Amino acid sequence: MSATSIRVSEELSNASKAESRLMHRSQAGQIEYWARIGRAIEQSGQFDYQHIARALKAEIPVDDLSAYEKPVFDAMHDEAMRDANTDEVRAHERRMNVFRDNGVDVDTLGD
């Protein structure tokens, strides 16, 4: 089998290295395994990327996402927040404060 080099984040590299040891796979094999699972989920018919994109834009409530879509939403949201600039982080903090002020348990959002 031929191979192609790709760059992945240090976080993914570290996670795949740890998981590969537990699962008795090579690191590349672990990442390929995760990629096959992701592709299968996307093609399952129970996963709609556009649905997730609409939730990320706050066009639909997160509660409208399926059990398959919510974990992907959470991961994409977390990644977006890591890449957010200072103004975006402050805006997010203001939204969370509004939720808290209205009695929402923000620790359970997205669960």
Long-range contacts (C-beta under 8 A, 24 or more apart in sequence): 3-28, 41-68, 41-72, 44-68, 47-72, 52-76, 56-80, 62-109, 62-110, 70-110, 70-111, 73-110, 74-110, 77-110
